[in-house]
Amino acid sequence: MAHCLHAARQRKETQPVKTYSKEKLALFVANDDAVFFLEPLVDSLLANGLTAAKITDAVAASARRVLRAYLCDNDVKLSVAELDVEAQVIAKKLIDRLTVRNPDAVPPVANRRGLPAAVAVA
């Protein structure tokens, strides 16, 4: 039994610890910030009848600005192409998450507890 514990402890000690680079961590936080700041805007635009196709470019441009500001503040450099890809991914995911698929399932505003309509349904 002691041998098994020793072998398990050895395996555990030799496994590398997963660490994130400064760039990956900054990009993760920047993505989170972009979603946080843009969620009310996207929810409002969708609630007022604009379609995902109409707002995707504007949301991506706004996400790009939030990403660039955060990454610049943390002295992280990202290529323009990488920045554009990240902004498009954020915009697509945010719009998909906030798009109401079944309007009949949306609870009244008083019962949403501040959540966007599509999030309150889920």
Buried (B, 14 or more C-beta within 10 A) or exposed (E): EEEEEEEEEEEEEEEEEEEEEEBEEBBEEBBEBBBEEBBEBBBEBBBEEEEBEEBBEBBBEBBBBBBBEBBEEBEBEBEEEEBBEBBBEBBBEBBEBBBBEEEEEBEEEEEBEEBBBBBBBE
